[in-house]
Amino acid sequence: MISIQTVSKAFGTVKAIRDITLTVSPNTLYGLIGPDGAGKTTLFRLITTLLLPDHGNITVFGCNTVNDYRKIRLFTGYMPGRFSLYPDLTVSENLSFYATIFGTSVKENYHLISSVYSFLEPFKDRLARNLSGGMKQKLALCCALIHNPRLLVLDEPTTGVDAVSRKEFWETLYYLKETGMTILVSTPYMDEAAKCDRVALMQQGAIMHEDSPAALLAAYHTSLFEVHASDKLKTLEALRSMHEIKRAYLFGNAIHLALNESFNEYWIYMKLATYGIDAAVTRVQPDFEDCFIEAVEQENKLM
C-alpha cells in the first residue's frame, strides 16, 4: 500500500504539490489525470524517492521514502516521462545493464517482458537513440520491469505514441496487474482514465477529486449537449454569451455545453437561430474530459 499524508513540495516560490493526502491499495491500476504542470511528475518523484517532501510523509509498502529509500528502490520500477535510457547502448545492452544493476538477469524475468520485448527483438542490436518513439517506450518499460518490481510507476508513458502502441501498452498493464503488481500511471489523455481502477484528478498541485472512473462519471452534475455548426468559433462565442449556459468549450470537431435540467436541445437550437446559426444539437453522456473541466471550474470557484 502507498500512503501519502499531507505532502507538500515547492521549488522556490512555485508550489508543485499542495497538502496531498492519498492512499493507493495494493494490486491496483491507479491513474493520475491532469494537464501539464498539474504536479503529476513531482508526486511520482516523491513516491520513488527521487525527491524529498518539504512537509508530510509517504510510505510505500511500509517503507518511508526518506529513511528507507534504498529498500523502496529495490522493489520499484520507474519509467519517467522523458526517455532516459542510454542512447549509445543497443536495445539488448540497455536491458542487460538494468538487470545487472538489480542483481538479476534478463533470462530470469523474461516472462514479465516477453509480450513487449517480442516487438523489440528484431531491433535488439540497434542503438536506443535510433528507435522510434513507440519502440523507445517499449524498451523503457522492459527496463523498468526486468527486476520484477512490486510497484511500477509510469509517468505519461503513452505521450507522443501512436494509437496502436497505446493500445498494446495498456494491454500490457492489464496483464501486469493480473500478476499482482501495483501500478501508478499518469496521463494527459482523459480517455485513458477509464482504463484505471481508481483515478485522481489533479490541478495546480492538488487533488480535486478521487474515486473510481464509474463514480466520477456518475457524479457529473449537469445536462450535457453537443453542438455541431459550420462556424464553430462564432457558435462558441454565441453560446458563451448566454447566461443560462454554465460551460461551453470546444470538444474535438464539436462544442460541448452544460445546462440545467430545465433546458433541452430545442431551446439551444432556437437560441442559436436568433444569432443566425443553424446547428445540430444532441444530448450526450459526459466523458472524463467533461468531468475534469467541471472539477476545474468548481475548484476555481473555491479559490
N, C-alpha and C positions, 0 to 999 in steps of 0.2 A: 504494500500500500504506500502511496505517496501522500504525505500530509504537509500542507503549506499553511502556515499560521501567521496572519497579519504581516506579510512580507512586503518590504518596500526597497526600491533601488533607484538611485539618482545618479546622473552623470552631470556634475556641475549643477546648473540650475534646472536641468531637464529631469523631470520625474518620470522615469521609464516604467516603473512598477509602483502602484499605489495601494498599499494595505490589502494585498490579495490574500484571501483565505480560500483554500480549495482542497478537496480530497479526491484522490483517484483510486478506485478499488483495483485489486489485482485482476489480471486476465481481462482487462478492459481495453477496447479501442477508443481512445479519448481524443477528441478534437478541440483545438483552439482555433477559433474562427475570428477573423478580423482583418482590416486593411493594413497596409504597410505603416509602420510606426505605432501600431497598437500596443506593442510590448511583448509579442509572442516570442521573439528570439531571445530577448533578455530573460524572460521567465524560464525558457529552456536551458539557457546557460547557467542560471542559478540552480536548477534541478540537477544538471550534470556536473556541478562543482567547478565550472569554469569561471564563475563569478561568485562573490560573497555578498549576501544581502546586507543592506545598511541597517535594517530592522527586521525582526521576525525570525521564524525558524522553519526549516524544511527538513523532513526526514523521508528517506527512501528505503522502504522495506526495513524500517527500524534503525537505519544508519543516518546520522546527522551529516548534512552536507559540509559543515565546517570542520568538525572533528574527525569524521570518518570518510573523508573524500577518497582515500585510496581504495577502500572497500567498495564504495559506490562505483568507481571507475572500472572495477574488475567485472561487475555484472551489468554494466550499462553499455549499450551500443548507441552512438550518436552520429547522426547524419546532418551536418549543417546545411544551411540554405545555399551557400556558395561552395562550388566544387573545391575540395581541399586535399585531394589525394596528390601523390607525387607525379607530376606531368611527364617527367623524364624516365619513369619506370613503365614497363609494359603492364598489361592487364593482370597477367599471372604473377608478375613480380610484386605489384601492389598488394594483391590478395595474400601472397605468401608472407610478405612483410608484416601485415597486420595480424595474421595468425600467429606468427612468431612472437610478436610483442606480448600477446596474451598467453603464451606458453602452450599453444595448441598447434594443430596442423589443418591444412585445407581438407585433407582426406578425412580427418576425424569428424568434422562438422559439415561435410559436403552436402548432407541430406537437407540442411537448412537453406542452402543457396542453390540447389540443383535446378529448380524451376526458373530462377533468374539467370543463373550462370550459363544455362544452355544457350541463351541468346548471345552471350559474350564469348563462348567457346571458339567460334571461328575467328575471333579477333584477339585471342589470348596473347599473341606476340606483338600486338600493336601498342604504341606508346599511348598512355592515358590522355595526353593532350590532343591526340588526333581522333578521339572518339566523338561521335555525335552527342548532342545533349541528352537524348534518351539513354544512350549506352553509358554515358558518364554517371547518370543517376543509378542505373542498374549496378555498375561497379561499386559506387559508393555504398549502396545498400548491402551488397555482398560483404564489403569490408566491415560494415557495422554489425553484421550478423555472424561473422566467422568464428567468434568465440562463444556463441550460444548464450547471448545475454538474457537476463530475466526482464530487463527493461529496454525497450527500443524507443529512441527519441528522434523524430524526423521533422526537420524544420523546412516546411514548404517543399516537399520532395517532388512535386509534380509541376512546379512553376516552369514555364517555358518548354514543357514536354508535350509531344503530340498526343492526340486523343487515344490512339491505340495503346501507347505506352502508359498513359494514365490508367486505363482500364486494367492492363496487366499488373501494374503496380499495386492497385487496390486489391486485386485478386490474391496477390502475394501476401498482403497484410491480413486478409481474412484467414489464409492458411496459417500464418504465424500465430495469430490469436488462438486458433484451434489447438495449437501445440502448448498453450498455457502462457504465452508471452504477454506482457503488459506493453501497450503501445501508445505513445503520445505523438500526435501528428498535428502540425499547424498548416493552415492553408488559407489563401485569399479567395479560394473558389467556394462559393456558397453551396454549389450543387454537391460538393464532396462532404458537406456536413452531415447529410442524411445517411452517409455510409458508416458513421460512428455510433457507438453505443451511447455515449453521452458527449455533449458539446458545451463549451463555454464561449460566449460571445464577448470579445474584448474590444475596448476602445479607450485610447489615451491612457494606457497602463492599468486599467481597471476591468474587472469582470462585471458586465452589465446583467447577464442572465446565464444560468447554468442549469441544464436539465437534459432529458433525453430528446432526440430530434422530434419525436412524435408529440411530446408535451409542449415543446417550444412552438411548434406549428399550431397546436390546438389552442394556445394562449393568445393567438393573434386577435386583436380586439375589434377590428373594423371590417366593413364590407370592402372587397377589393374588386376593381374593374380594370379591364384592359381596353385601351383605345387605339384604333388604327386610323390614321389620316394621312393624306398625301404630304402635307406640310407639318411635320412633327414639331418643329420649334414654335411655329405660330400657335399650334394647338396647345402645346405645353404652356406657353405664355398666357393663353386664354384661360386654361384650367386653373392656373395658379392665381389668377385674378379673382376667382370665385371664392367668397369667404366660406361657403358651405363645404369646400373640399379641404380635408386635413392635409393630404400629401399628394403631390403629383410629380412623377420623375420618369426619366427615360428608362426603358427596360428592353434592351435589345432593339428590335425594329418597332416596338410599340411604346405606349405610355401606360404606366400603372398609376391609379389614383385610389385613394382611400376615402370612403364616405361613411356617414352614419347609416344605420339600417333603414331610416325613413326615405332614403333616396334609391332610385333604381336606374336601369340602363336608359329607359326612355327619357327620364329627367336630364341625364347627361347629354343625350343626343339632342334634345331640344335646346338646352342651354348653349351648346356649341353652334347650333344652327343660327342663333342670334348673332354670332360672330362671323357668320358666313362660312362656317366649317362643316363639311359633310364627313361624318366619321362613323365607323363601325364600333359598337360598344358591346362588350360581353363581360359577364361576371366570371371571375376566375378564383381558383384557390391559391393562397399565398405559398411561396417557397421560402427558402432560408434568406435570400436577399431581401425579400419584403419584411421578414421578421427582424432582420438586422437593422434595416432602415428605421423601422418603428422603434426598436430598442434605442438606437442612437438619438432619435427625436425625444424620447422620454427622458433619457439621460441628460440631454442638453437643457431640458426644462427644469431639471433639479439642480443644475449647476448655477 
